[in-house]
């Protein structure tokens, strides 16, 4: 039998004997308890209350309200998509401003170049005009103001229209009957005139002749108004002779002295100066019709040509 195995004997259910091993364990336990008690007694005899370390609290629970621990809230950031849009918008604005300055500079350069070119062209044109002279323009002559005279006469009117087309058709119909006629625009009205006389009696004779040939007409006084015209100095000197020429010729209308009227007008247009101006030239062109006259019904044609010249005289102020 091994010596490590324990043997116990029980009598009436009670343990009466243990092995040597149990005895050994009980002895060790009794020695440990005895040593612990001795150590505790030693510590108790040497205990000094002053050796204890006291911890002092730094706050009063009763006077200070308890607050839960503060948790910092993280501020919401800008979503990435908005950052992209903001960056794109900023870039677009920068590009737009840059292009705007570039375009402004370009247009400013173009405008300056155009003005410089226009100035150069104007200077060159003025120089050429001074060297060559102008036969029918304002030329190098000084420009001044001229006031036209009011001139009166008695006319035979064959109609008045609100459109030039209808007035022109009426004129063509009259001319197909062997009479001369013209359209005189006054405001928004277009008058068809077919005769001229120095008196109402002479005008009535012409009107009756037209009626007998199927052209209805009336006799009425006619007068131009005074107005201020801008003409060159040479043009003014020539135009100033027209009022008296008109009055002298009107007195001879219907008298059978048409040749005398034509000669007077030929002499006047022969004195037309260079540099008289475009407005004076329009009057000159109308006056040529009076000087040349017509082969058929010359008296009536001279009357209409005189009215055309009178119309251009009134247009000098336009």
C-alpha positions, 0 to 999 in steps of 0.5 A: 500500500502506498504511503500517500493514500489516506486511511480513515475509520468511521464508527456509527457514521463518525470519523474517528481516524484520519491519515497522516496527510490530513494531519499535516494539512491541519497543522499547516493551517493552524500555523498560518492562522497563528502567524497572521494573528501575531502579525495583526497584533504587531501592527495594532501595537505600532499603529499611529493615526498621524501616519494616515494620509487624508484626502481633502475634497475640492468641491461641495456637492451640496453647493454645486449643482451637478451638470452632465458632462459637456459634449462638444457638438460638431458644427455641420460642414458644407456639403462637398457638392456645394463646394464644387458649385461655389468653386465653379461659380467663382471660376465663371465670374473670374473668366467673365470679368477677364473676357469683359476687360479684353472685349472692352479694350478691343472695342475701345481700340476699334472705336479709336481707329474708326474715329482716326480713320474718319478724321483722316478721310474728312481731312483728305476730302476737304483737301481734295475739295479745296484743290479741285473745286466743286461746280455744283456743290457748296464748294469752298464758298462761304455759306450764309442765310438767305430769306426767300420772298413770298411770290403769288400767282393765279393757277388752274387746279385740276385736282388734289389727292392724298397720294402722289400715285393718284396725282401722277395718274391725273397728270398723265391723263391731262397730258394725254389731252394735249395740256401740260401739268405738274404735281405740287406737294404741300404738306400731305396733299398733292395738287395737280396744277395745269395752268398759270396766269397773272389774273383771274380773268386770264386763268378762267379762259384757260380753265374753260379751254380745259373743260371743253376738252374734258378736263375739269378744273378750278381757278384759285390764288396761289402763294409761296411763303417766306423762309430762310435758306442756307446757301453759299455766297455765290448761290445767294447772289444768283438766287436773289435775281429770281423774284424779279424775274418771276414777276416780270415773266408772270406779267407776260404770260398769255400775252403772246410774248413767250419768246421774251420770257424765254430769253430772260430766263436764258440770260439768268441761267447763263449766269449760274456760277460754279460753287452755287450749291446743290439747292441752287442747282435744282432751281437751275435745272427747273429754269432750263425748262422755261428757257427751252419751252415746248414745240406744241402748246408752248404757252401752256408748257412755259406756264408749267415750267415756271410753276416747277421753278417756283416750286424749287424756289420754295424748296430752297429752305427745306 
